């Protein structure tokens, strides 16, 4: 079912997923890439390293989706701030049966498609302000995803896998469809711990529950997770934000059956971990604040859950990112 597969966003996660899929027999792997990444993929292929192995897979790469043609599967693994640009160019990859698997962090533009009770199908302006994503990616072709892994890029086209091997697949509607089962089977065959979710929004929200606090706080402070979790005042603040998000989830029908303290225990086990947002700040890349935090504020407004602590976190992180040129600034000249 998935013979032609394109990775849109060959960074740490996209490269990790692509490298494993590219080893499957009968798969024609391609990627949309630009600049140094495009040159490296064309010259050396896609290289994946870990503590125990290293391998290279051939990959057809182009900066023009039109060169690659219609795909059976598109793995969308870009950072959320890059999505508007992707939306402008992705059409040549999409046929009527193409599946778009969103392997991204945070709340996606399709989060309330057919979900959320009274709020079902409400567009989220925080992550799709002008509806560009909804127009570019046909709702019926989107497959939700959640990634539980840590990877980094050693250089263009050279990916390093640190830990974690989980990929979750789920239809936004929650239906168990043949294509969802086929995608889970494909990912399992490629060596991932792939699971099929009956409610992918719940999985997205549960991962977000930890990421939406520690990520922006690490970006603000420059601290790894061990230092963040060692400060009692900061942990109390994180807990307050998490309780607001937990209340929103309950209103949406995706209750979290843990306490913030339960999640803090998981975070502490990571040790001196550098979050993806801190990596972005250090590299001068745009931050994913809207997908991780602004979207939660918007969902709080929709569900009538007060979010004073989340708003405080967003305000601090947003000003910090604007000062460093990593988030749109309305005070800057156009």
N, C-alpha and C positions, 0 to 999 in steps of 0.2 A: 504493500500500500504506500510505503514511503521510500521510493527509490531515489528521488531527487530531493536533496536537503540543502537548504541555504542557511548559513549563520549570518544574521545581521547584527553586527557588533562582536568582533572577534577580540574581545578583551579577556579578562581573567575567566569569567564564567562561560561566556560564549565559546572561547577557545577550548576550555575543558570539555564542555558538552560536545563540541564539534569533533575534537580529536578522537573521542570514543566512538561517536557515530561513524566517523570516516573509516574505521577499521572493519565495519560490518560488510560482508560480501554483498555485492549488488548495489551498494549505495554510491551515488555520484554526489560528492560533497563540494559545495561552493560557498563563497563568502563575499559579502559586500564590504570593501575596505578601501581606505585611502592612505595616501602619504607613505610613511615608512612601513606601516603595517602591510599595505598592498605590495610594496617592493619585497618585503621579507617573505610573505606567503608565496609569491611567485618564484622567488629564488630558492627558498629552502623548505617550503611546505609548512605545515603546522606542527610545532614541536611541543610535546607535553612531558614534563618531568615531575617526579615525585621522589620521596625518600628511597624508594625501592626500584624505580625503573625510569626509563626515558624512551620515547618512541616518536616517530615522525609520520604524519599521514599526508599524502598529496591532496591538494585542494585547488580548485579553480577559483581564482580571485579576480574581481573587477571593481572599479569604482562606479560602474554603471549597471544597475539591476537589469537593464534591457539586454545586456550582453549575456546574462545568465538564464533568462527566460522563466517561464512558469514552473513553479516548484510544487512538489507534493507536500513538503513541510518547510515552513520558515520558522527558525528559532530566533525570536526577538530578544536579544540580550544586551541591548544598549542601556545606558543610564537614562533615567526619566527625562532630564533636560534635553536630551538629543532626540526625543520622539517627534517633536514637530517637524524637524528636518527629515527624519525617516518617512514621515507621513507624506511628504511631498514627492518622494521618489520610489516608494515600494510597489506601486501598481503593477509594473511589468512582471513581478514575481508571483502575483496572485491570479490563479485561475478559479473557476467556480468551486473546485473541490480542495483547494489549498488549505491546509491547517496552519494557523499562526499560533505558535506556542510561546506564551509570554513568560520568559525566565528572567523576571525583573524584581527589584525590591519595591516595597511600599504598596499603596493603594493604586490599582490600575484604573484607567478611564472607564473600563467596562464593569466595574465592581458591582453596580446596582442593576445591571442588565438582568431582568427577570428575577431579581432578588431584593429582599429588604422589606417585604410586606407593603405597607402604605407608601414606602419610598422607592418601590421597584421602578426601574427604568429612569430614575432621576439622573440627569447628567451632572457630573461633578466638575464644576468650573475650576476648581483648584488644580486639577490635573489635565483638563481639556477645556481651556477657557473659551475657545471659539468653535469647538466641535470638530476640529480637524482630525483628531484620532478616530472619532466615531465614523466620520465619512471615509477615511482612508482604509480602515480595517473593518470589513463587513462583520457585524456582530455574530452572524451564524457561523463564521469561520474561525473565531477566536477560541483557543483552548487555554484555560488558566494553568499557571504553574507556580510552584514554590521550590526554591533551591535551598538545601541545607548542606552547604559545603564552604570551605575557605580555600580560595585560590588567589594567585597574584600573577602579574606579568613580569617575567625576567627581562623582557624586551619585546619589540614588535614581533608578533607571531610565535613567541616563546612563552609558554604558560607553565606555571608551577602549581601543583595541587598539594595542599597542606593537610587538610583533614575533612572528613564528612563526605558522604557519597549519596545523599538523598535527593531525589527529584519527585515531586508530587504533581500529579496530573488531575485535572478536573474540568468538566464542562461548567460554564457559568450558571447554567440552569440546574445543575446537580444531577442531570440524567446520566445513566450509565449507557453510553452509546458505543456502537462498534468502533468508531474512530478513536474514542478515548481508550478503549481496551487495546486497540492496535498500537496506539502511541505508548501506552504503558509497557506492552510486550516488547516493542522496539527498544525502549530505554533499558529494560531489564536485560535484553539480549546484548546490549552494548556494555553491560557491566554495572549499571547504576542500581541502587536500591530504589526502585520505582514503585510508587503506590498510586492507586486510583482513589480519589477523594469523592465522597458523596456531597461535599459542601466545600468547594475550594476557597470560598470567601472566609470560612472559619480558619483554614490553614494560613491564609494570607494574614488575617487579623492576629492570629496567635504569634506568628513570626514578627509582625509589626510591633506587637506589644512590648517586645524587648528592644527592637531596633530604633523605635521612634524616640527613645530617650538617650540611650548610651551613644548612638551615632552623633547626634548634634552636640551633645555635651562634650564628647571627645574632640569634635571640631572646634568648639569654643575654647577648650582648655589646653588642647594639644596633648592630653593625657591618654595613656593606654587604659584598658578596662580595669586592670588591677588597682590603679591609683584612684580611679573614679569610685570604685566600690569600697575603697578603704576610708572614704570620708562620710561620716554619719549624716551630716547635714545634707550632702548631695544625694545620698541614698534616700533620705526622707523626701526630698523634692522629687526624685525619680518615682518613688512609690505613689506620690500624689498625682503625678501625670498618668501613671498606669491605671490608677483607680478611675480616673475620668474616662480613659479609653475602654476600660472594662465595662463601665456603665453604658457607654455607647453601643458596645457589642451586644449587651443584653437587650437593648431596645431594637437592635437589628435582627435578633434571633441567633446570635453567634456568641453565646455566653462562654466565658473563660472560667474553667473550674480550678484555677490556681490563685494563690495570693501573690502580690508583688514579691514577698519574701521568698516564695518558691522559685520564682524566676531569677531573683538575685543569686540564689545558690548556683543556678546553671551558669550565670554570667561569671561568677567568681572562679568557676572551674576552667574558664578560658585562660586565666593567668594574665600575662602582660600582652594582651591582644590589641592589635591596631585595627580599629574599625574601618570600614570602607569609606566612610565620610571623612575621617581623618586622613586616609590615604589620598582622597581627592583634594582636600585642602592643601596638603603638602605638595601635590603635583600641580596645583593651580587649575584644577578642573572644577566645573560648575557642580554645585552641591544638589542633592536630591531632596531638598527641604519640602517641596510641595507634595511629593509622593509619600513622604514619611511623617510630616507634621501638619502642613496646611490642610491636607485632606482630612485629617482627624478633627481639626477645628470646624471644617465645613460639615462633616458628618455629625458633630456635636450640635451645630445649629439646626440641622435637619431633624434630629431626634429630640431636640430641646433638652440636651444635657449640658449643663454649664461646664466650661472648660477653662477656668482662669489660670490654672497651672500650665496647661498645654499652650495657651496663648502667650504666657510669659516666656516659656521655652522658645516658641516660634519667634517672638520679637527679638530676643537676644541673639538667637542663631541667625536670623535674617539680617540684622544690622551687621553682625560680624562678617557674614558672607558678602554683603554689599561693600563693606569697607575694603575687602580683599578682591573685589571684582568678580565674585563667584556666584552672584545672584542678581537678577535684574533690579536696577535702582531707578525708581521713578524720578529722582532728583537729578539724574545724570542727563546731559543733553543727548537727544536721539542721534 
